[in-house]
C-alpha cells in the first residue's frame, strides 16, 4: 500500500470511477471491480452473520470490533509487520456491491493523508475482500462526549480538526456522505479521526463516464445527520458534509438530534419541511455566536451554508479566539469584549499587577502607619513604666487613690502591650503580602505558555480572594469587598458578587449615599445579568423582584436618578406581577427629572396602550398612548424607529392599517436591520390576506442582524398565514405555517393548533 503514497500530488484530480485502473490494481492486484457495471445498491439486504477463520491472510484475528452494512471490522495482528491493525472484511463474493464499496473506501483512504483521517495500510481480495487500517485505541465521539463531558472550548477544538480533515478530503475530490458521531473516533491523545468512507463519493465524475453505486434519487447515509438534499436523493456536494458536521456539532452542544422521529421516513420528512430548534432554547449556556455558526451549517439551502469546510474551520477558530465571525456580526460591546478576550493574558496580567500594586501600596501605607503607631505605643508604655516606678519609689501615694491609680496604670500597660502586639502582627501581614507579590512576579516570569500563565493567574486570584474573605483587617472595611467584586466580575461569579454587595450594604447602613450606590449596582446586576439568564420563568420573576427591591432602596439616597425610575417602570410593565399604573407612575417621575428624554415618553406611551390591551376601554388611555408616542418619534430621538413600530401597533388596533404600514415603512427606512419592523408589517399584511407580501417580509426579517425571532409576533403571523392557505384549501402550506407557529406556543393554544394540524393532515392525505 505504500505505492498509494507515491502518486503525483500535482496530477489533475479524477473521479474514482474515471481514473486509470492502475490505482485499483495496486490495492487489489487480481482485478479491478470498479470497471464492471452494477445496478445500484440492493435494498433491504441484511448484514451477513458470518465469521472468518482465526488466521486470515497474514493476519491473526483477535476480536470482532463491529458489524455494518458493508461487512465486519476486526482487531487483528499483522504477522508480517508485527503490529495491531483494524481489519475490514467483506463476507461475500468478489463482485458484490459490498465488495465494490470496500474497494471504493480503500481507494479513497489511500489518497487521503491527513492526521485526522484514519490511515489505510493494505488491501487485497484473498481469501476474501479486505483492507487494513491503523487501529485507534479510543472511543467514538458520542461515547467520548458522554464520559468526558468536555467544555465547549474542547469540543470546538475537536470540530476545527474535523472541518480541516473534511476540507482535505474535498480538495482531493471526495465526499464522505455519512459524517456522524459513530464515524468519528477520539484516540487516547484526544485527537479525532474520521472513519468509514464506505459511502465516499468522487466529486469529479463526469455524467457520461460515471459508473457509480448510487444515482440521483438514492438516499445514502444516516437520516438524522443528512442534509435536506441528501435526504431527498438530490445531487450532493461538499456543503452536504458541512451540514452533517453541523448536525453532529448540534448534538454535541445540546445532547439532542437536530431531527428525530419514530421512523426513517418521519425523520426525512422533518429534515425537508421543518426548521431546527434553536440551540439556546435547549442549552442557554451556548454562546449566541457559536449557535449562529452551527445554525449556518444547518441551513436548508446549501448556498446559505459555509462556502467550504475550511471556511467553517476558520469561523470556529475565530470564535474561540474572540475574533469576528461570518455567521453573526459582533456588536460594539462584543467587539470590546473580543479585544479583551484576545488579549486576556496581557489584560489579566496588567489587572493583576495593578491589583497587587494597589495592595502593595495599601500595605506600605499601613506598614508605615503601624511603625509610627508602634513607636508611639512603645514610647507611651515606657513613659507609664517610668511614672509607675517614680510613684512607687517616692512612697508618697495619695492615701485614697494610690492603689486605684496603680491598677489603672497596669491596665493601660496591658492594653498598650496588646495593641503593640496587634500592630506587630499587621506589620508582619503586610510584609507577607509584599513577599507574595515579589514571588508571584518571579513565578510569572518563568511561565512562557500563555494558557498556562492564564490558569496560574486565575488560581492566584482565587487564593487572594480567599485571603480577603478571611483577613480580619478587611472584614469590616469596604475596600476589600470592592476589590473582590472586581475580581469576581472577571470570572462571572455573580452569586458571590451578590453576597459581597449585600455585605457592603450592611457596612454602609449609616452612609446613605454609598448605600444607595451599592443598592443600584446590585439591582442592575439582578435586572440585566442574573434574571435574563435564569433557568426558568419563576426564577426570573424572583430575580426581578430583587431588582425592584434594590432599585427602590437606591432611590432613597439618589432621588434625582431618573434611570432608576425608568428601570422600575420597565420592570412593573413587563415582569410578573404586572402593575401598569405603578409603571406609568415611575415613567412620570423620570420625565419630571429629564423632560427631554424621548425613551421615557415612548415607554409611557407603551404603558398606556397596555391598559387598553388588558381591557380598560378608557378612550383617554389610547389618546395618551398616541400623545406620548408622537413625542417619541420626533427626529431628536436617535431610536425613533422603535417608537414608530410601537405607534404602528396603536394604529393597527384602531384599524388604521394604512397609517400603521406607513409607520413601519418609515421605521425600516431609518433602520433596515430592525427585525420587529418586518415582523409587525408581515402580521398586518397577513390579516389583510396579502400572503405574498407577508412572506416577503418574513424573509427579510430572517436576514436581519438580530435573528432571534420574536416569540409572540412570529407564531401569530404563521398561524394567520396557515389560516389563509387553509381557506384556499392549500393544506400543505397551511400545515407548514402552523407547524412553525406551534413550536412557540404553550398549553391550550398549542393543543388546539396541534388538533387543527391533524385535521388538515387527514384532508391532505385524502387528496
Secondary structure by P-SEA (a helix, b strand, c coil): ccccccccccccccccccccaaaaaaacccccccccccccccccccccccccccccccbbbcccccccccbbbbbccccccbbbbbbbbbccccccaaaaaaaaaaaaaaacccccccccccccccccccccccccccccaaaaaaaccccaaaaaaaaaaaaaaaaaaaaaccccccccccccccccccbbbbcccccbbbcccccccccccccccccccccccccccccccccccaaaaaaaaaaaaaaaaccccccccccaaaaaaaaacccccccccccccccaaaaaaaaaaaccccccccccaaaaaaaaaaaaaccccccccccaaaaaaaaaaaaaaaaaaaaaaaaaaaaaaaaaaaaaaaaaaaaaaaaaaaaaaaaaaaaaaacccccccaaaaaaaaaaaaaaaaaaaaaaaaaaaaaaaaaaaaaaaaaaaaacccaaaaaaaaaaaaaaaaaaaaacccccccaaaaaaaaaaaaaacaaaaaaaaaaaaaaaacccaaaaaaaaaaaaaaaccccccccccaaaaaaaaaaaaaaaaaaaaacccaaaaaaaaaaaaaccccccaaaaaaaaaaaaaaccccaaaaaaaaaaaaaaaaaccccaaaaaaaaaaaaaaaccccccaaaaaaaaaaaaaaacaaaaaaaaaaaaaaaccccaaaaaaaaaaaaaacaaaaaaaaaaaaaacccccccccaaaaaaaaaaaaaaaacaaaaaaaaaaaaaaacccaaaaaaaaaaaaaaaaaaac
